[in-house]
Amino acid sequence: MVDVAVDAADDADDFVHPIFQRAPGEDAGTDTSRLYRYQAEVAAQACLAMLTRDEIEYVVCEWHEDFAIAFKDGAVELVSVKHRQYHRTLWNIGDLCKDGGLAHLFNSWRACGCADNVRLRLTTNGALNTGKGNAAVLARMCGPDPEVTADVDAMATTIARYFLKIRWKQPYPHIPEVPETKAMADIAIPDGFVATIKRFLAVLHIDYKSVPSSKFITDHNLQQLLRPAILALELDHVDDEATYRQIVERIEQANRGEGERGQLAEYIVTPSRVLQNVQMQQRIARRTLYARTVREQFVYRELTVPTFAPGRLPMVAPGGVNLRKKLVQGQVPDDEIVHAESLRSAWYVAWKQHQSGLPGDSSDLANMRLEVLDTAFDCRADAQSETAEGKPYGARMNRLLRQRLTPEAMSVTLPFKINGKHLRGLAYQLCDDCDYYFSEVFTISGEEAS
């Protein structure tokens, strides 16, 4: 989980984990800032995956933790990110336990009660020592279907002793305390602890082959994740580099969103506990990013938005009878009625093209619907006040809609660029849905209704 590995002395007796050396938010220098940025960019990979993959429900950025991925099947993956500088030697077993954060992941897993729905991942750009019984072998022993099954007991025993030694200096409450010894081999391992380590390895994945270094991760995420997502979502005029910066900054905001340090993992993996604690609900909510949160960070170039996208044939939207009757009742001119139908179809095509199919679609549309209806009601009230009593006011109301329904006037946005014609098309669709009228309310017969 979350602790950023800063290059420090390798003497185990002098090791003090950075999470306990400084309070969050203090200035720890350029290197630490860069490594926090790297942590956010690794988290961005999971956030970008939410745009095109249905199995991820949300990502939680934790305080002095990296992040947790919650899946729709109820599983939770706790992720620790470690950047290894090129001048450092290969990760060995001791490094992974100490600077690599395996002890921290183990402590977090135990804090979650070793729940069946929890899995763990150590993500690092650093290469692993390939010597006999070393870190590369450990990686192949991990997971529910390990590649290597020989000598697992010996490896678990070695890791157990490293964890117990780290416990002498680090207050990990879920690692047992044992008397200090001069030699590692003399550390007394509590009964059952090696078996617990073996269970830990079965839910752990060490990802070290596919993760770019801090120098290359930005370009990797842009080329391999964000740009393909933009194409898959068929979004137009997206400034991909500005969008990526916004997403990473949003993750960093979630990482540093509050000043109290706390362990949230056990609440994330046991949602029923959260329901009993309103304050905890609020704390987790401040750290949580959904697919819609990521979509809200998209930056669009200031270009003229075509009413019909290039290559998209105009088509007639279904329905329309209610709208025509209402415009006729309001005495809107015939040519304006025809134009209203065209704009309703333009909105229909735009929404069909750009909706992502994600749960956020309904809330995006609901928010814009409220804005458009508010404007329509204001236009109707003003048209009525400007028209002699008893006279039709639909034509005046239609002109006011043309003036006021602009993207700039809306206090909410959609996750794709639209123009005023699209907004008016949405307004006409809402009229066809009988959300408002261009006249006094009248009865539309079932035979005539769309």
C-alpha positions in Angstrom: 0.0 0.0 0.0 1.1 3.6 0.3 4.6 4.5 1.3 7.0 6.1 -1.0 10.5 4.5 -0.9 13.1 7.2 -0.7 16.7 6.1 -1.2 18.1 5.6 2.3 20.8 3.7 4.1 20.4 0.0 3.7 21.5 -0.8 7.3 18.5 -2.6 8.7 19.2 -1.4 12.3 19.1 2.2 11.1 16.0 1.8 9.0 13.1 4.0 10.0 10.2 4.0 7.5 9.6 7.4 5.9 5.9 7.3 7.0 7.0 7.7 10.6 9.8 10.2 9.9 7.6 13.2 8.8 4.1 14.4 8.9 2.1 14.5 5.6 2.4 17.7 3.7 5.9 18.7 4.8 8.5 19.7 2.2 10.6 16.6 1.8 12.4 17.8 -1.3 12.3 17.4 -5.0 13.0 13.7 -5.1 10.2 12.9 -2.7 7.8 15.1 -4.7 8.8 13.3 -7.9 8.2 9.9 -6.3 4.8 11.0 -5.0 4.1 12.0 -8.6 5.1 8.6 -9.8 2.8 7.0 -7.2 -0.1 9.1 -8.6 0.8 8.1 -12.2 0.7 4.4 -11.3 -2.7 5.0 -9.7 -3.7 6.8 -12.9 -3.3 3.5 -14.8 -6.1 1.9 -12.7 -8.2 5.1 -13.0 -7.8 5.2 -16.8 -8.7 1.5 -17.0 -12.1 2.4 -15.5 -13.0 4.2 -18.7 -13.0 1.1 -20.8 -13.2 -1.8 -18.3 -16.4 -2.8 -16.4 -14.9 -4.9 -13.7 -13.4 -1.9 -11.7 -15.9 -0.1 -9.5 -13.7 2.6 -8.0 -10.2 3.5 -6.8 -9.5 4.7 -3.3 -6.4 6.9 -2.7 -5.3 6.5 0.9 -3.4 8.6 3.3 0.3 7.5 3.3 -0.9 4.5 1.3 -0.8 4.2 -2.5 -4.3 3.1 -3.6 -6.9 0.3 -3.4 -8.9 -1.0 -6.3 -12.4 -2.1 -5.6 -13.9 -4.5 -8.1 -17.6 -5.0 -8.8 -17.4 -8.7 -7.7 -16.5 -7.5 -4.2 -12.7 -8.1 -4.4 -10.3 -5.4 -3.3 -6.7 -5.1 -4.4 -4.3 -3.1 -2.1 -1.4 -1.7 -4.2 2.0 -0.6 -3.0 4.1 1.4 -5.5 7.9 1.5 -5.3 10.2 3.3 -7.7 13.7 2.0 -7.9 16.4 4.4 -9.1 18.7 3.0 -11.8 21.8 3.5 -9.7 20.4 1.1 -7.0 21.2 -2.6 -7.1 18.6 -5.2 -7.9 15.9 -5.8 -5.4 16.8 -8.7 -3.1 14.6 -10.4 -0.5 15.6 -8.1 2.3 15.1 -4.9 0.2 11.6 -6.1 -0.8 10.6 -6.7 2.8 12.0 -3.4 4.0 12.2 -0.7 1.4 10.0 -2.6 -1.0 7.1 -2.4 1.4 6.2 -6.1 1.8 6.1 -5.8 5.5 3.8 -2.8 5.2 1.5 -4.8 2.8 1.5 -7.7 5.2 0.5 -5.5 8.1 -2.3 -4.0 6.0 -3.5 -7.4 5.0 -3.6 -8.5 8.6 -5.4 -5.3 9.5 -8.1 -6.4 7.1 -8.5 -9.7 8.9 -6.8 -11.6 6.0 -10.2 -11.4 4.4 -11.0 -13.7 1.5 -11.8 -10.8 -0.8 -8.5 -9.0 -0.4 -5.5 -9.4 -2.7 -2.2 -7.5 -2.7 0.1 -6.1 -5.4 3.6 -4.7 -5.2 4.3 -2.6 -8.3 7.8 -1.6 -9.0 10.0 -0.6 -12.0 13.0 -2.2 -10.3 14.5 -5.4 -11.6 14.6 -8.4 -9.1 17.7 -10.3 -8.1 17.6 -13.6 -10.1 20.0 -15.5 -7.8 18.9 -18.8 -6.2 16.2 -18.3 -3.6 16.2 -14.5 -4.2 13.6 -11.9 -5.2 12.8 -13.1 -8.7 12.1 -16.6 -7.3 9.9 -15.1 -4.6 7.8 -13.3 -7.3 7.3 -16.6 -9.1 6.1 -18.2 -5.8 3.4 -15.6 -5.4 -0.3 -15.8 -6.3 -3.0 -18.5 -6.2 -1.3 -20.4 -9.1 2.5 -19.9 -8.5 5.1 -20.9 -11.1 7.4 -22.2 -8.4 6.2 -24.5 -5.6 9.5 -25.9 -4.4 11.2 -24.6 -1.2 8.2 -22.3 -0.4 8.5 -23.2 3.3 12.2 -22.0 3.3 11.2 -18.8 1.5 8.3 -18.1 4.0 10.7 -18.7 6.9 13.2 -16.2 5.5 10.5 -13.6 5.0 9.1 -14.3 8.5 12.5 -13.5 10.0 12.8 -10.3 7.9 9.4 -9.1 9.1 10.1 -9.9 12.7 13.4 -8.0 12.5 11.7 -5.0 10.9 9.2 -5.1 13.7 12.0 -4.3 16.2 12.2 -0.8 14.7 8.7 -0.3 13.1 5.5 -0.2 15.1 3.6 -2.6 12.8 0.8 -3.8 15.2 0.0 -6.9 13.1 3.5 -8.3 13.1 4.3 -10.0 16.4 7.1 -8.8 18.6 9.9 -11.1 19.5 13.2 -10.6 21.4 16.0 -9.0 19.4 19.0 -11.2 18.4 22.3 -10.5 16.8 21.9 -13.1 14.0 18.9 -13.4 11.7 19.0 -17.2 12.1 18.5 -16.9 15.8 15.2 -15.0 15.6 12.4 -17.0 17.3 9.5 -17.4 14.9 6.1 -17.6 16.7 4.0 -20.7 16.1 1.9 -20.4 13.0 3.6 -17.3 11.6 5.3 -19.1 8.7 1.9 -20.6 7.7 0.5 -17.0 7.8 3.3 -15.8 5.5 2.5 -18.6 3.0 -1.2 -17.4 3.0 0.1 -13.9 2.4 2.2 -15.0 -0.6 -0.9 -16.7 -2.1 -2.7 -13.4 -2.4 0.3 -11.3 -3.4 1.4 -10.3 -6.9 4.8 -8.7 -7.5 4.5 -6.7 -10.7 8.0 -5.7 -12.0 8.1 -6.5 -15.7 5.5 -4.1 -17.1 5.9 -0.9 -15.1 7.9 2.0 -16.7 10.2 4.2 -14.6 9.3 7.7 -13.7 11.1 8.9 -16.8 8.8 7.0 -19.2 5.5 6.4 -17.3 3.8 9.6 -18.5 4.4 8.8 -22.2 3.4 5.2 -21.5 0.1 6.1 -19.9 -0.7 8.6 -22.6 0.1 6.3 -25.5 -1.1 3.0 -24.1 -4.1 4.0 -21.9 -5.5 7.5 -22.3 -5.4 7.8 -26.1 -7.0 4.4 -26.7 -9.7 5.2 -24.2 -10.5 8.5 -26.0 -10.8 6.6 -29.3 -13.0 3.9 -27.7 -15.3 6.5 -26.2 -15.4 8.3 -29.5 -14.7 11.7 -27.8 -13.9 14.7 -30.0 -11.5 17.6 -29.5 -9.9 16.1 -26.3 -6.6 17.7 -25.3 -5.0 14.4 -24.2 -1.9 15.9 -22.5 -3.9 18.5 -20.6 -6.5 15.8 -19.6 -3.8 13.5 -18.3 -2.3 16.3 -16.2 -5.8 17.0 -14.8 -6.3 13.3 -13.9 -3.0 13.0 -12.1 -3.6 16.2 -10.2 -7.0 14.9 -9.2 -5.4 11.8 -7.8 -2.8 13.8 -6.0 -5.6 15.8 -4.5 -7.2 12.6 -3.2 -3.9 11.5 -1.8 -3.5 14.6 0.2 -7.1 15.4 0.8 -7.1 15.5 4.6 -4.7 16.1 7.5 -5.4 13.1 9.6 -3.5 9.9 9.1 -5.5 6.7 9.4 -5.9 3.2 8.3 -8.9 2.9 6.0 -8.2 -0.4 4.3 -10.3 -2.5 6.7 -13.3 -0.2 6.1 -12.8 -0.5 2.3 -12.9 -4.3 2.3 -15.8 -4.4 4.8 -18.4 -1.9 3.5 -20.9 -2.8 6.2 -18.5 -1.2 8.7 -18.6 2.1 6.8 -22.4 2.2 6.9 -22.2 2.5 10.7 -19.7 5.4 10.6 -20.7 8.6 8.8 -17.4 10.3 9.4 -15.6 7.3 7.9 -18.0 7.4 4.9 -17.0 11.0 4.3 -13.3 10.4 4.7 -13.3 7.5 2.2 -15.5 9.5 -0.2 -12.9 12.3 -0.4 -10.3 9.7 -1.5 -12.5 7.8 -4.0 -12.4 8.1 -7.7 -15.0 6.6 -10.0 -15.1 6.5 -13.8 -17.3 9.6 -13.8 -14.7 11.4 -11.7 -12.1 10.6 -14.3 -14.4 11.7 -17.1 -14.9 15.1 -15.3 -11.2 15.8 -15.7 -11.3 15.7 -19.5 -10.1 19.0 -21.1 -11.4 19.9 -24.6 -9.9 22.2 -27.1 -11.8 25.3 -27.9 -13.0 24.4 -31.3 -16.3 24.9 -33.1 -18.4 21.9 -32.3 -20.3 20.6 -35.4 -23.9 19.8 -34.8 -23.5 16.5 -36.7 -20.0 14.9 -36.3 -18.1 14.3 -39.6 -18.9 10.9 -41.0 -22.1 10.6 -39.0 -25.2 10.6 -41.2 -28.1 12.7 -39.8 -31.0 10.5 -38.7 -34.5 11.2 -37.5 -35.0 10.6 -33.7 -37.9 8.4 -32.7 -41.1 10.1 -31.4 -41.8 13.7 -32.0 -45.6 13.8 -32.2 -45.9 15.4 -28.7 -43.4 18.1 -29.6 -45.2 19.0 -32.9 -48.6 19.3 -31.2 -47.2 21.5 -28.4 -45.4 23.8 -30.8 -48.5 24.0 -32.9 -50.6 24.8 -29.8 -48.1 27.6 -28.9 -48.4 28.9 -32.5 -44.8 28.5 -33.3 -44.3 29.0 -37.1 -44.2 25.9 -39.2 -40.6 26.3 -40.4 -39.4 26.6 -36.8 -41.3 23.4 -36.0 -39.4 21.6 -38.7 -36.2 23.1 -37.5 -37.0 22.0 -33.9 -37.4 18.4 -35.1 -34.0 18.6 -36.8 -32.4 19.8 -33.6 -34.1 17.1 -31.6 -32.6 14.6 -34.0 -29.2 16.2 -33.7 -29.3 15.8 -30.0 -30.3 12.2 -30.3 -27.4 11.4 -32.6 -24.9 13.2 -30.3 -26.0 11.4 -27.2 -26.0 8.0 -28.9 -22.5 8.7 -30.2 -20.9 9.9 -27.0 -22.6 8.1 -24.1 -20.1 5.8 -22.5 -22.5 3.1 -21.2 -21.1 3.7 -17.7 -23.3 4.5 -14.7 -22.2 8.1 -14.8 -24.2 8.7 -18.0 -27.5 8.8 -16.2 -26.3 11.4 -13.6 -24.6 13.5 -16.3 -27.8 13.6 -18.3 -30.0 14.2 -15.2 -27.9 17.2 -14.2 -28.1 18.7 -17.7 -31.8 18.0 -17.9 -32.4 20.0 -14.8 -30.4 22.9 -16.2 -32.3 22.9 -19.5 -35.7 22.6 -17.8 -34.9 25.5 -15.5 -34.1 27.6 -18.5 -37.2 26.5 -20.4 -39.4 27.4 -17.4 -37.7 30.8 -17.1 -38.2 31.4 -20.8 -41.9 30.5 -20.6 -42.4 32.8 -17.6 -40.7 35.7 -19.4 -42.6 35.0 -22.6 -45.9 35.0 -20.8 -45.1 38.2 -19.0 -44.2 39.9 -22.4 -47.4 38.7 -24.1 -50.9 40.0 -23.8 -53.1 37.9 -21.5 -54.8 35.1 -23.3 -52.6 35.4 -26.4 -50.2 32.5 -27.5 -46.7 32.9 -26.3 -45.0 29.8 -27.8 -43.2 31.7 -30.6 -41.7 34.2 -28.1 -40.7 31.4 -25.8 -39.0 29.6 -28.6 -36.9 32.7 -29.4 -35.9 33.0 -25.8 -34.7 29.4 -25.8 -32.6 30.2 -28.8 -30.9 33.1 -26.9 -30.4 31.4 -23.6 -29.7 27.8 -24.2 -25.9 28.0 -24.7 -23.2 25.8 -23.2 -21.7 28.9 -21.6 -24.9 29.6 -19.7 -25.1 26.2 -18.2 -23.7 25.6 -14.7 -23.0 21.9 -15.5 -21.3 20.2 -18.4 -21.5 16.9 -20.2 -18.4 14.7 -20.7 -18.3 15.7 -24.4 -18.5 19.0 -26.2 -21.8 20.3 -27.4 -23.1 23.5 -28.9 -26.3 25.5 -28.5 -28.2 23.5 -31.1 -27.6 20.3 -29.1 -29.0 22.0 -26.0 -32.1 23.1 -27.8 -32.4 19.6 -29.3 -32.4 18.3 -25.7 -35.0 20.9 -24.7 -37.2 19.8 -27.6 -36.8 16.2 -26.5 -37.8 17.1 -23.0 -40.9 18.8 -24.4 -41.7 15.7 -26.4 -41.3 13.7 -23.1 -44.0 16.0 -21.7 -41.8 17.7 -19.2 -43.1 21.2 -20.2 -45.3 22.9 -22.8 -45.2 25.9 -25.1 -48.7 26.9 -24.0 -51.1 26.2 -21.2 -51.2 22.4 -20.4 -53.6 20.5 -22.6 -54.5 16.8 -23.1 -52.7 14.8 -25.7 -54.7 11.8 -26.7 -53.2 8.4 -26.6 -53.6 7.9 -30.3 -51.7 11.1 -31.0 -49.1 10.8 -28.3 -45.6 9.6 -29.3 
